[in-house]
Amino acid sequence: MKDGAAAEGSVAVSADGVDGFLHAASGPDGLVLTHGAGGNAAMPLLVAVAKAFVEAGVTVLRCNLPFRQTRTSGPPSPANAATDQEGLRLATERLRRNASGRIFLGGQSYGGRMASMLAASDSGIAQGLLLLSYPLHPPGRPEKLRTAHFPSLRTRTLFVLGTKDPFAGVEELELQRKLIPAATVVRVIDGAGHDLKRGKFDVASEIAAPFLKLLSQ
């Protein structure tokens, strides 16, 4: 992964429980960005989003969750949740060495869920959440909602959701986000699935601006 990091203008980070790539920017704020159950820190989506935030002056640490640090493939076990959240906590601590301002947490799918659960249990861990393709429920199982922590979430949050995502419908998410006692915005990508790759929406260039606007309100 080091070659990929160099190609993207980032620096490899691997120490103290944190494994990933750091993209330095001119501004004081920082974003920890992580992957879904089937991905890793080198996902093209994360690389593109990281570049967009760096251009907006936000330093980004895209990192591998602990479950991915222990094996290169395969999904996480439910038993990994606490460990993966602790991994994100360590990543925020590492990022503070390079970002003196606000710290944000973000992730795709499972990574976003872990970020939101961490923020719900510790409201001071981050000043904003970026949730890409939040897995509201397993595909075909709308009754299995993953929102028990939403009422405890007091962090401003931007959801980015594709209209063809089997893990969450737009109307479902609009209903469930009302449980969050903080400002939330849903950015809908027409025609996109869980990977956010389809449709005409330019994910990388059009996420940073609405996220930072939300946090300035």
Order of alpha helices (4+ residues) and beta strands (2+ residues): alpha-beta-beta-beta-alpha-beta-alpha-alpha-beta-alpha-beta-beta-alpha-beta-alpha
